[in-house]
Amino acid sequence: MDEGHVLVMGAGAQESALDLLLHKIAANGLTVVRGPDIGGHPSYAQEADAAALLVPSGAQGWPDSKQFDSTRFAKEGQLVYVNLGAVAPVPPDDGAGYFDLAGWAGDASAEFNRLIDHLRVLIATRVSDLYVWKLDTDQVHSAASGIAELQSLADKIAQIGDALSGDEERSRPLRETLDEISRTYRVVKSAVERFITAGAAPGGPEAQVFAGLAYGTLAQQIRNGRGHCHRIGRRYTRVGGLREGLATELTAKALKDIDETFDRLANADGDVFSAMDSLGYALTNESQVIVRYLLTGRSDQARQNIAGALDRLIPLESALEQALAAFQVVTSVLGYAESPPKEEKIYMSKLVFQGPVINSTVVAAQTIEKSQIAVKQSAAPQDIKDVLDALHEATKNLTSRLSQKDAALAAKDLKDLAEEAMSPTPSRPVWLRAADGLLSVAKKAGDTGVVMVDLVGKLATFLGHPLGV
């Protein structure tokens, strides 16, 4: 079920028609999982791995939506209604996919082919995690609150500038800390502007543009470019560092206040900075939903999602502008020049569409390319970046020999592995799952696989998690 399956809720009196439909869908190479009858609840695995929820009509029309939970699938654009009755009922949800197969006997049918194409798009664009970040009001508010707190902390840091005047060595960590805050402002602003620009395009939304956001570096752009609290804390507390210089210049009360400020910054990964990560993931996931709508002919629904997203994002963009303006005043008062922002290079590969369906081999190649670019732009140690770069090249060679399904899975595992390797706080369970996935493919691939096994083992050693490979 790794690729994503079609989850089907039962239809009671239409059992024979439903059985025919499901076998025909399966005969087209799609995985179909029969869930419980209407009124029951699918298992976690059935729901988490599902790329679509297919709800067939019964003899009396559509089942009552209160009898099954379609909320998650409806929000993701993955809800599909199929009419199997004698008379075509009105579909209960305008935003869902609707297919009229009343009286269909399993023979060649344009409507059935349209259903298969629709399901393939949903599978190709599936969000792999059941519990994904949503671009809702709470998510944007969390990011805005984080920006406001960073602005307040930067203002407090500015108050100690005079105490370090003339001390070039000890004032350097202060400038570096301010750079961490500046980078956070700028990288979030850049990501938000990319989404707003795509959504406000004069010709209307294009699947190609949003695919670049959905399967590109939008989330990584924030994660790799924002500030990191452990670096801030280390600069402040190290021997001969910033705090030692301040201890002889500030009153006990002022030193206590600045200790609290830096302590807050040094522990901000868990909320302030991570709120920026979450916004990046939410922007990515929202883009995936929009792509899904556009590729399945539901442009009106895509526009509705974009309009709602822009309503929430434009005030955040304004808050970022104000925070940057205030920050520039702070650095000007201190007499510091901001480090020039790192050039953001956004590479986009053209997706190949086969009818309305994304070619999954192309998506795999694009996933690898985007991940490799993120590695090169990251602040990870050079030895780790070198191994990751070589691993990306080896995986490119390998995926050209794999089936579309295996290529997509290998690319996803490589992307997850690289993200964790570059993270200052890698998740061991995610790292091990991704590494195991790559190794399972590599060990079947001859000489190319041997290279990959060696590189994964080397990377594991660098990260302090040696593998028994």
Secondary structure, DSSP 8 states (H G I E B T S, - for coil): -TT-EEEE---GGGHHHHHHHHHHHHHTT--EEE---TTS---HHHHHTEEEEEEE-BTTBS--GGGS--HHHHHTT-EEEEE-SSS----S-TTSEEEE-TT--SS--HHHHHHHHHHHHHHHT--S-SS----SHHHHHHHHHHHHHHHHHHHHHHTTTGGGTT-HHHHHHHHHHHHHHHHHHHHHHHHHHHHHHHHT-TT---HHHHHHHHSSSHHHHHHHHS--HHHHHHHHHSTTSHHHHHHTTS-HHHHHHHHHHHHHHHTGGGTHHHHHHHHHHHHHHHHHHHHHHHHTT-HHHHHHHHHHHHHHHHHHHHHHHHHHHHHHHHHHHHT-----------------EETTEE-HHHHHHHHHHHHHHHHHHS-S-HHHHHHHHHHHHHHHHHHTTS-HHHHHHHHHHHHHHHHHHHSSS--HHHHHHHHHHHHHHHTTSHHHHHHHHHHHHHHHHHTT-----
